[in-house]
Amino acid sequence: MIMAKVYITLKNGVLDPQGKAVQHSLESLGYKGVSDVRLGKYIELKLTDIHRRDAEERIKEMCERLLANTVIEDYRFEIEV
């Protein structure tokens, strides 16, 4: 079994209204010095009956076809065997 951890974040330059709302809320709660908040997605995938090199290609395909909007988002992943 292979465990993949996928991290999806907005590309630099893309506005993040959720991040701004969280930043504002943190400041209103007294947490000063937070200059930028960016939110993203974290996804865990368990893959069975697949070799590592095939898993890398399959995960990349999943990210590009469904998990990430590659126009505005970047992704990276880690694989644990």
C-alpha positions as semicolon CSV with decimal commas, in nm:
position;residue;x (nm);y (nm);z (nm)
1;M;0,000;0,000;0,000
2;I;0,116;0,352;-0,079
3;M;0,008;0,662;0,111
4;A;0,017;0,990;-0,078
5;K;-0,011;1,328;0,090
6;V;-0,122;1,598;-0,154
7;Y;-0,083;1,969;-0,077
8;I;-0,272;2,219;-0,293
9;T;-0,217;2,594;-0,264
10;L;-0,313;2,900;-0,460
11;K;-0,049;3,025;-0,700
12;N;0,139;3,342;-0,610
13;G;-0,055;3,647;-0,723
14;V;-0,398;3,482;-0,691
15;L;-0,617;3,663;-0,439
16;D;-0,716;3,457;-0,134
17;P;-1,027;3,610;0,027
18;Q;-1,055;3,324;0,278
19;G;-0,696;3,382;0,383
20;K;-0,764;3,754;0,429
21;A;-1,071;3,677;0,642
22;V;-0,869;3,443;0,864
23;Q;-0,590;3,701;0,892
24;H;-0,841;3,968;0,996
25;S;-0,999;3,732;1,252
26;L;-0,660;3,646;1,401
27;E;-0,579;4,015;1,434
28;S;-0,915;4,084;1,601
29;L;-0,839;3,805;1,849
30;G;-0,518;3,981;1,943
31;Y;-0,268;3,784;1,735
32;K;-0,050;4,064;1,599
33;G;0,227;4,025;1,346
34;V;0,048;3,789;1,107
35;S;0,129;3,951;0,775
36;D;-0,024;3,704;0,531
37;V;-0,250;3,400;0,549
38;R;-0,298;3,164;0,256
39;L;-0,536;2,869;0,276
40;G;-0,506;2,547;0,083
41;K;-0,615;2,186;0,073
42;Y;-0,458;1,872;0,217
43;I;-0,563;1,535;0,079
44;E;-0,452;1,183;0,177
45;L;-0,480;0,903;-0,077
46;K;-0,420;0,533;-0,012
47;L;-0,329;0,337;-0,322
48;T;-0,311;-0,041;-0,330
49;D;-0,159;-0,285;-0,576
50;I;0,060;-0,027;-0,749
51;H;0,435;0,029;-0,780
52;R;0,585;0,357;-0,662
53;R;0,680;0,483;-1,011
54;D;0,327;0,412;-1,137
55;A;0,178;0,576;-0,826
56;E;0,366;0,900;-0,892
57;E;0,224;0,922;-1,243
58;R;-0,128;0,832;-1,127
59;I;-0,125;1,090;-0,845
60;K;-0,001;1,359;-1,084
61;E;-0,285;1,270;-1,322
62;M;-0,541;1,282;-1,038
63;C;-0,418;1,625;-0,933
64;E;-0,427;1,767;-1,282
65;R;-0,764;1,620;-1,377
66;L;-0,960;1,665;-1,054
67;L;-0,790;1,759;-0,730
68;A;-0,626;2,089;-0,829
69;N;-0,738;2,369;-1,055
70;T;-0,402;2,411;-1,225
71;V;-0,498;2,750;-1,366
72;I;-0,492;2,906;-1,018
73;E;-0,347;2,634;-0,793
74;D;-0,013;2,461;-0,747
75;Y;0,021;2,114;-0,602
76;R;0,289;1,890;-0,462
77;F;0,276;1,547;-0,309
78;E;0,474;1,313;-0,090
79;I;0,465;0,935;-0,113
80;E;0,511;0,696;0,179
81;V;0,549;0,328;0,111
